[in-house]
Amino acid sequence: MTKRPPLSQLIVYALGQLGWSLAGFGAANLLVYFYMPPESEGVLVFPSFIYQGAILGIATLIGFINFGGRAFDAITDPLIAAWSDNRPAKGGKRKRVMGMAAVPFAALSFLIFFPPVVGISWLNALWLVAVVFLFYLFLTLYVVPYTALISELGHHPPDRMLISTLISITWALGFVIGGMAYLVQGYFEGFTNPVQAFQYTVGIFALIALVFMLIPVFFLREEVYAHQVVAEDPIAPREALATVFANPNFRIFIASDLLYWLSLTFIQQGVSYFVTVLFGLPKEQASSFMVISFVVSFILYWPINAGVKRWGKRPLMLSAFAVFSTVFALTAAMPYLPLNKTMLFYALAILSAYPLATFGIVPNALVADFIHENEQATGRQQAGMFYAVRNFMMKIGISLALLLFPSFLLLGKSAEQPVGVQVSAIAACIFCLAGWGIFRRMEREA
């Protein structure tokens, strides 16, 4: 019987989430900001390094690069998951892979913002393609085995919600630290130009991320507390995928999860645009929005856990979709509302906390439930593959958002011409409503 992990070991594990959340923040949320920057008082925040116009009349270069990197990331997920699931358990099969990936993952999160040539150049575009693809390869190598440990450490049902809550907290902490980039950049601009100020910021974040990613590699006793079963006849990736997709509730969940990540990526990519263009506030207020949202979400963690015990996971997920769609609808309508913009800004930051907390906690617990349900039915442990499929759909959603969002900005990204920013908020609202419609088809708890 595998030992139940103490709280101290679960905290050690959860700190790795803070590390990879922070390491992944720049590529996920700041790439468009750096390579297709917003205008401030008619001047771009950064000089241009790559072509800014439309390609084929429908998308941008940064959109295509982002989409390609995320699509590559999604494709590698099931392959790395199958390899990780079939590794020998002796000595900790998950954290060994995480240790191999941590250093290059952190380094690439920094190098992605270092174009080799000053000014617009195809060399910068080629450099960005290479670094983005390598970044996502090492992100997958770290994240797939890491997420597989959620169910392997949570082999007692109460532990699954606890682990989901802890990693939601540390993911949010990583996100909040990453969201401080605008403030930290503003501080360094007192000493240097905006590009170097931003690069100093992401460099500091990369070092912090590396430290936290290595904590579970060195201090998690995976071989003692993780329930891991390696089949004598390793299952092929195609067969493993077929088994995972055989669960109808899981199919409904990942379809709605894709739409959630589409919406979330729009707010992550768009927060600096929403703040400066629609609310007319300084770009530093984007950091304030993120900090307020995630601090309030921490306060909501206990009520959400209590709500899950009383009503189940499904009702809370449905309500979170509804609240998030409301936030996006109000954001899009901001220029036409006869309300104080500053007050509404803070109100939406607080309102966003509920869906962020719910989606941070409940989905990981749901997937862990699916994994244990599958293990009881088949006798096989496929934690890596379940989380890989979830990550695959998540990354497809993010990829589509990264392709669509810069394209919408071509319609207008200034206070004088805000149409592109408004359209992106409307699209996110529609995605949330579609996610609500799909998730409500789940007939029972996993």
N, C-alpha and C positions, 0 to 999 in steps of 0.2 A: 504494500500500500504506500503510495507516494505521500510524503509529508506535506501537510498543509502549510503554505508559506506564511511566516509572521509578517506583521505590518511593516517592519523595517525592510524586509526584502522586497515587498511590493513598492515601497517608496524608492528603493534603489532602482527597481525596474522602471518606475514611472519617470524618473529623472532623465532617462534616455529619450523619452518622448519630448521633453523640453528641448533637448539638444537637436533632434532631427526636425522638430517644428521650426526652430530658429534657423537652422541651416537651410531649410527649404523655403523660408519666408521670402527671401529676395527674388529667387527665380519665379515663384508663384505670384508675387504681389508687386514687385518693384521693377520688373523687367520692362514693362510698357512705360512706366513712369520715367525710367532712365533713357530708354531708346526712342520713345515717342512722347516727350514731356508735355505737360500742360503749359498754357501761357499764363504768365503773371504780369498784369499791367501791359499787355501787348508784347511781352518778351518771353521767349521760351526759358524754362527753368534751367535746362542744360542745352549745350550746342548739339547739333545733329551729328550722329556717327554713322547712320545707315540711311538708306533711301526712305523718305517719309510718305511718298505718294501711294496711290492705289496700284495694285498689280492685278492684271486681268479685269480691272474695273470693279473688283468685288472685295479685295482684302489687302492687307498691308504686309510688308516684308517681316516685321516683327511678329505679326499674327501667324504667318506661315511657319516661321522658325519655332515659335512657341508651340503651335499645334503639332508640328513634326516631332519635337522633343517629347511632348507628352504622349503622343501616339506610340512612339518607340518605347517609352516607359511602360505604357499599358501592355504592349505586346510581350515585353520581357517578364512581366509579373508571373504568369502561370508557369513559365519555363523555370524561373528561379525558385518558385514555390515548390514545384515537383522535385527539383534537386535538393532543396532544403528539407522537405518532408522525408526524403529517402536517405538522408545522411545518417551515419551511425550516431546514436545518442550519447556515447561515452564522452565525457569531458564537456558536454554542453554543445549540441550541434547548432543551435541558433546563434549563440553569442560569438562563436568563432567566425562565422560569416560577417556578423556585425563589426567585429574587430578589424577584419580585412577592409571593410568599406568606409569606416569612420573618417580616416585622415583624408583620402582623396575626395570624399563627399564634402567635407568642410572646406578644403582648399578650392574646389571648383565653385562653391557657393560665393567665393570671393573673386575668383578670376573671371567669372561671367560678366562682371562690370568693369573689365579692363580692356577695352578695345585697343588694338596695337597702333592704330593710326589716328592722328588728330583730323577731324573733319569727316565728311561722308566718303566712305570707301568700301569697295567690294571685299577688301581684305578684312575689314571689320565684320562684314556679314559672314564671310567664311569662318573667321575665328569664332564668331558667336554660334554658328551651327555646330562646330566641333565641340566647343565647351558645353553647350546646352545638352547635346546627346550624351557626352561623358558624364555630365552632372546627373542626368536622370538614370543612367546605368548604375552609378554608385548609390544614388538615393534608393533605388529598388533593392539593391543588395543589402542595404541596411534595414529598410522598412519591412520587407516581406518576412524575414525571420523574426524581426522584433514584434510585429503584430501577431504572428503565430503563437507567441508566448502568452497572449491574453487568455486563450482558452486552456493552454497547457499549465499555466500557473493557477487558473481559476477552475480547478477540477472539483471544487465545492461550489454549488450554485450561488450562495451569498457572496462569495469572493468575486464572482464575475461582475456584479454591479459595483463592488468596491474598486476593483481594478479599473473598470470603465470610468468611474468617477475620478480616480487619481490621475489617470492619463489624460482625462479631459482637462483637469486643473493644470497639469504641466504643459499640455499642448497650448492651452490658453495663455499661460505665462510666456511661452516661447513666442506666441503670436503677439502678445502685448509688447514684449521687448522688441520684436521686429517692427511693430507699429510705431515705436519711438524713433524710427529712422529719420522721419521728417524733422523732429525736434533736435536730434543729435546732429543731423546735417546742418540745421540752422545754427547750432552752437559753433561747429567747425568753420562755418562760413565767415565767422569773425576773424579767422586767421588765414584763410586760403580761399581759392575759387570754389564754386559749387560742385564741380566734378570731383576734385580732390576731397572736398568735405564729405561727399557721399561715399567715396571709396574708402576713406578712413572709417566711416561708420560701418560699412559692410565687413571690413576687415576685422574690426573689434567683435562684431557679432559672430563671425566665423570662428574665432578663437574661443569665445564663450560656448558656442555650439559644440565644438570638438570636445571640450572638457566634459560636458554633460552626456554626450553620446558614449564616451568611454567609461562612464561610471558603471552601467550594468555589465559591460564587457569584463571589467576587472572585479566587480564586487557581487554580482548576482550569482547565487549558487544554483544554477539551472539544473545541474545533475542531481541535486537533492530535492528540489521543490517542484520541478516541472514534470507533469505526467506525460511521458513521451513513449509511444509504441511504434517501432519500425517494423513494417510487415516483412515477412520472410520472402515474399514475392512482390517486389516493388511495383506499384501500379504506374502505368504509362500516363503522361500528361493528358492525352485525349480521353482516356477512360476516367481519369480523376475528374476532369471537367464535366463529363457526362453525368457522373454521380452527383456532383455539386448542383448542377442545373436541374436535376430530377426533382428537387424540392420546390413545389409551387409557391410557397410563402417566401422562400428565398428569392425566387425570380421577381416577385412583386416588390420585395424590399429593394433589390439592387436597381430596378428600373426607377423607382421613386428616388433612390439615393443619387442616381446620376443627375436627376433634375435638381435636387438640392445643391449638389456641388456646382452645377451650372450657375445657379442663383448666387451661391456664396462667393464664387470666383468673380462674379460681376461686382459685388460690393467690395471685395478685396482689391480688385483692379481699379474700381471706380471711385473709391472713397476720396482720394485727393481731388478728383474732378467734381464730384458731388459737392464737396466742401467749398472749393474755389469758384466753380461756375454757377451752381444752383443756389448755394447759400450765401455766396459773396464774402466768405471768410478767408483768412490767411491759410496757406497750405499746412502750417503747423497744427491747425485745428483738426486735421485728419488724425494725428496722433491722439488728440484728446478724445475723439469719437471712439477709437479703438480701446483706449484705456477705460473709459466710462463703461462701454459695453461689456468688457470682459471682467471688470471689477464687480459690476452688478450681477453678471452671470455666476461668479463665485458665490455670491450671497444666495443665489437660487438653487445651488446644487443640492442642499439638504431638502428643500421643498420638492424638488423634482424626484429625488429618490423616494421620498414619502409618497408622492403622487403615483409613482410606478407600483409601489406596494399596494396602494388602495385601488387604483383604476386600471393598472396594466400599462404596457409600453405603447400600445396602439393609439389610445386616445391622446396621449401626450404628444406623440409624433404628429398626429393630425392637427392638433391645436398649434404646434410650432410652425407647420407649413402655413397655416392661416395667418398667424401673426407676422411672419416674414413677408408674405405677399402684401400685407397692409403697409409695412415699412417701405417697401419699394414703391407702392402706389403713391404714398404721400411724398416720397422723395421726387418722383417724376412730376408731381403736381405742384411742387414747391413754388415756382415762379408765379403761379396763379392764385395761391392761397392768401387770404387777407389776414395773415398771422405774423407775429414776430419771428423772423427767421432764426435768430439766436435761440429763442425758447424752443422752437420746433426742433432745432438741431439737437439740443440736449434731450428732448423728449424721445426722439427717434433713437438716440444712442442708448437710452435706458430701455426702450421697447425692444430693441434688437437683442438685449441680453437673454430674454426667455428662449427664443429659438436657438441661439448660439449655445446656451447651456444644455438644452434638450438634445440637440443634434450632436453635441459633444459627448454626451453620456450614453444615451439609449442605443444608438446603432451598434456600437462595439459590443454591448451586452447582448443585443439581438443576434449578432453573428456568432458569438460564443454559444448561445442557445442552439442555433442551427447546427453548429459543429458537434455538440454533445448529442443532439437528437440523431444526427447522421451516424455517429460512432455506435450508438446503441442499436441502430437498425442494420448496420453493415459490418460492424466489428473493426472498421478501419478508422484510423485517426488521420484526418486530412485538414488540420488546422491551417497549414500554410496555403493550401489551395483555396479554401473558403475565403480567407482574407485576401488572397491574390485576386480572386474574382471580384470581390468587393472593391479592392483597390483599382482593378482594371476599369470597372464601370465608373468609379470616382474620377479616374484620370481621363477617361473619355469625356466626361462632363466638363472637367477643367480644360481639356484640350479644345473642346468646342467653344467654351467661353473665351479662351485666349485667342481663338481665331476670330470670333464674332465681335468682341469688345472693341479692338482697334478699328475694325471696319465701321462700326457705328460712329466712332469718333470722326471719321471722314465727313460725316454730315454736319459737324460743328462741335467744337470743344472750348469755346470761349463764352464769356458772359453775354457778349453781343449776339452770338450764334450758338445757343446751347442745345440745339436739336439732337445732336448725336449722343450727348450725355443723358438727355431725357429718354431717348429711345432705349438706351441700355437699361435704364431703371424699369421701364415698361416691360421689356423683354424678361428681366429677372422676375418681375411680378407674375407674368404669364407662366414661367417655368415653375414657380412655387405652386401656383394653382393646379397645374398639371400633375405635379408631384403629389399634392393632396388627393387628387382624383384617383391616381393609381394606388396609393398606399391604403386608401379606404377599402380596397378590394381584398385586403388581407383579412381573412375570416376569423382567425384565431391567433392567440399568442404562440410564438415558437416555443 
